Amino acid sequence: MMANALLSLKGINKSFGPIDVLHDINLDIRAGEVLCLLGDNGAGKSTVIRLLSGVHRPSSGVIEIDGQPVSFKSPRDASEAGIATVHQFGGTFPLMSIGRSFFVGVEPTKGIGLFKIFDRKRANAIAVQAVQSFGITRITDGDRLVGGLSGGERQALAIARAVHFGARVLILDEPTAALGVKQAAHVLRIVNEAKRRGLAVIFITHQVMHAMAVGDHFAVLIRGGIAADFRKGERTREEITDLMAGGETMAGLEAQIEAESA
């Protein structure tokens, strides 16, 4: 028996003026699972991300956490509800040190009153330990600049930060899109580690191989609607690729034309 959904989208629609972008989106995301949200450019993936991260609000429908309706008026609301979004380039700060970037906005301090200063040693130790706990053992110096990290290491830093500050739902926006094979493999291992820790992970991608490596639950978006919703093992890689390209839609159209011709 499946666990109850941590996060649910029920009948979600989103329009910008006369333009309908999302149509009747229904999804359940469970703790300890990876939902792979697949689709080509323009399919509606980015709009789903913005709704869940508090940038936009649905035109209709309900978002629920632990079965209770929620309404996000800002990204801060989503963050406080335990939803963390990591964008393609990690959301880190290239000119900052690892320790400073890890704690930006919530820096640990030492001293009293007006004499409080940033506790660099403590911040560095916590940041390095958090990143290493996700298997990135090459990072040992919290004073190192973020800009000197690889793309995969920056993703690890952002994910470790989100988990450290209490994320329950982790939204990863095309985390492997700009990475080589080795760095992408690092990120996929980190996704599996987040799942092992009990987070609900939404993995947005158009790369089917990466999705199949970590996914438990899959949803394919086409033109703002869910074209397929299935579990691991229920579709082959070729079937998923065909779906993303609109193959099933085309096959259905061809069958309809043939029936009408007959």
VENRA-V478250 format. One record per helix or strand. SS is the DSSP state (helix for helix, strand for strand). FROM is the first residue (numbers start at 1). LEN is the number of residues. If there is no record, write none. Layout:
ss=<SS & SS>
from=<FROM & FROM>
len=<LEN & LEN>
This chain:
ss=<strand & strand & strand & helix & strand & strand & helix & strand & strand & helix & strand & helix & strand & helix & strand & helix & helix & strand & helix & strand & helix & strand & strand & helix & helix>
from=<7 & 19 & 34 & 45 & 60 & 68 & 75 & 83 & 97 & 98 & 109 & 113 & 117 & 120 & 145 & 146 & 151 & 169 & 181 & 200 & 208 & 217 & 225 & 237 & 247>
len=<10 & 11 & 5 & 8 & 6 & 3 & 6 & 4 & 1 & 5 & 2 & 3 & 2 & 13 & 1 & 3 & 14 & 5 & 16 & 6 & 7 & 6 & 7 & 8 & 15>
